[in-house]
Amino acid sequence: ENDGEADKVLFSYGYGATLPTAAKRRLQHSVHLAKRVIQLEQANTSLRLELDKERKKTKDTYQQLQSANTILDQAQQPYDFLIATVRNKDQQLKKSQETIEQLEKQLQENDMQKQSLLKTNNQLTKDIEKLLEYQEPMIIQRSHKDDQHLPVAHTCFNLLDLPLYSSKAILKEKLTEAIQHNLGFNLV
């Protein structure tokens, strides 16, 4: 799946099958990191919403506690009921505060992981740009001394095996034939 997406991105920038394999892998890794960053953003949004809900719940519980204290003071009910209500509300507040602390800690961890992934992604992007800008010179080496063999290109090493032909016409014919009848990757 990542290979296909990476190839689409490469072709959209005008880099076809001539892109080195290492750059493709780096681009695939970059696409994967970008997906992970998006996932972390979605998780952060979800956690923030949950954190807001918990803060509102804590605020509501606190208001209920204040309201209950006011009502009890006005009604002059027994202290046992007052103490039980206060303890219950206090426990609810503690639970809400613990939940808020856990959510804030999770948000911080996600933010740190997101920053780390963005840094790695930026470095990979710089590396890919360097690879795409790098142009290694083509090396031509003699291979055979007859007119039967075709030239062979080793694209990974920027190397061309060129037989020693008997004339320029045969050289032109063999180069044209090799270009028109290429098969992609073959073992030589």
C-alpha positions in Angstrom: 0.0 0.0 0.0 2.8 2.4 0.9 4.8 1.4 -2.2 1.9 2.4 -4.4 1.3 5.7 -2.6 5.0 6.5 -2.7 5.1 5.8 -6.5 2.1 8.1 -7.1 3.9 10.9 -5.2 7.1 10.3 -7.2 5.4 10.2 -10.5 3.5 13.4 -9.6 6.8 15.2 -9.2 8.1 13.8 -12.5 10.4 11.1 -11.0 9.6 7.8 -12.6 11.4 4.5 -12.4 14.8 6.3 -12.6 14.6 7.3 -8.9 17.1 5.3 -6.8 15.6 2.6 -4.6 16.9 4.2 -1.4 15.0 7.4 -2.2 11.8 5.3 -2.8 12.3 3.7 0.6 12.8 7.0 2.3 9.8 8.4 0.6 7.7 5.4 1.7 9.0 5.9 5.2 8.1 9.6 5.0 4.5 8.7 3.9 4.3 6.3 6.8 5.5 9.0 9.2 3.0 11.5 7.9 0.2 9.0 8.4 1.4 8.5 12.0 1.4 12.3 12.6 -2.2 12.5 11.4 -3.2 9.6 13.7 -1.5 11.4 16.6 -3.3 14.6 15.7 -6.6 12.7 15.8 -5.8 11.1 19.1 -4.8 14.5 20.6 -8.1 16.0 19.4 -10.0 13.2 21.0 -8.0 13.5 24.3 -8.6 17.2 24.4 -12.3 16.8 24.0 -12.3 14.2 26.8 -10.2 16.5 28.9 -12.7 19.3 28.4 -15.6 17.0 29.4 -13.8 16.0 32.5 -13.0 19.6 33.5 -16.7 20.5 33.0 -17.7 17.5 35.0 -15.4 18.5 37.8 -16.7 22.1 37.7 -20.3 20.8 37.8 -19.5 18.5 40.7 -17.9 21.4 42.6 -21.0 23.5 42.0 -23.2 20.7 43.2 -21.1 20.4 46.3 -21.3 24.1 47.0 -25.1 24.0 46.4 -25.5 21.0 48.7 -23.5 22.8 51.5 -25.7 25.8 51.1 -29.0 23.8 51.2 -27.8 21.8 54.3 -26.8 24.9 56.1 -30.2 26.4 55.4 -32.2 23.3 56.3 -30.1 22.6 59.4 -30.1 18.8 58.7 -28.1 16.4 60.8 -24.4 16.5 60.4 -24.1 12.9 59.4 -26.0 13.5 56.2 -23.9 16.6 55.6 -20.6 14.8 56.2 -21.6 11.9 53.9 -22.6 14.2 51.1 -19.4 16.2 51.4 -17.3 13.1 51.4 -19.1 11.7 48.3 -18.6 15.0 46.4 -15.0 15.1 47.5 -14.4 11.6 46.1 -16.0 12.6 42.8 -13.7 15.6 42.6 -10.6 13.5 43.3 -11.6 11.0 40.6 -12.2 13.8 38.1 -8.8 15.4 39.0 -7.0 12.1 38.6 -8.6 11.6 35.2 -7.7 15.2 34.1 -4.0 14.6 35.2 -3.9 11.3 33.2 -5.3 12.9 30.1 -2.9 15.9 30.4 0.0 13.5 30.7 -1.2 11.5 27.7 -1.5 14.7 25.7 2.1 15.7 26.6 3.4 12.3 25.6 1.5 12.5 22.3 2.9 15.9 21.6 6.4 14.8 22.3 6.0 11.8 20.0 4.5 14.0 17.3 7.4 16.4 17.5 9.8 13.5 17.2 8.0 12.2 14.2 7.9 15.6 12.6 11.6 16.0 13.1 12.3 12.6 11.6 10.0 13.3 8.7 11.7 16.7 8.0 15.1 15.0 8.0 13.9 12.3 5.6 12.5 15.0 3.3 15.9 16.8 3.3 17.6 13.5 2.6 15.3 12.7 -0.3 15.8 16.2 -1.8 19.6 15.7 -1.6 19.3 12.3 -3.3 17.1 13.7 -6.0 19.5 16.6 -6.7 22.6 14.4 -6.8 23.7 13.5 -10.3 26.4 10.9 -10.6 28.4 10.8 -13.9 27.8 8.0 -16.3 30.7 5.5 -16.7 31.1 3.7 -20.0 33.2 0.5 -20.0 34.1 -1.8 -22.9 32.5 -5.3 -22.6 32.8 -7.5 -25.8 34.7 -7.2 -29.0 32.0 -8.3 -31.5 28.9 -7.0 -33.3 26.5 -9.5 -31.7 26.0 -8.2 -28.2 23.8 -5.2 -27.2 24.8 -2.5 -24.8 23.8 -3.1 -21.2 22.9 -0.4 -18.7 23.5 -0.9 -14.9 21.3 2.0 -13.6 22.1 1.3 -10.0 25.8 2.1 -10.6 25.4 4.6 -13.6 27.4 2.1 -15.7 27.0 1.3 -19.4 28.7 -1.9 -20.8 29.3 -1.0 -24.4 30.8 -3.6 -26.8 33.6 -2.5 -29.1 31.7 -2.4 -32.5 33.3 -2.5 -35.8 31.6 0.8 -37.0 29.6 3.8 -35.9 26.6 2.6 -37.9 26.5 -0.7 -36.0 27.0 1.2 -32.8 24.0 3.4 -33.6 21.9 0.4 -34.7 22.7 -1.6 -31.5 22.0 1.4 -29.2 18.7 2.1 -31.0 17.7 -1.6 -30.7 18.6 -1.7 -27.0 16.6 1.4 -26.3 13.5 0.2 -28.2 13.5 -3.3 -26.9 14.3 -2.8 -23.2 12.8 -5.3 -20.8 13.4 -3.6 -17.5 15.4 -5.6 -15.0 17.4 -8.6 -16.3 20.3 -10.6 -15.0 23.3 -10.1 -17.2 
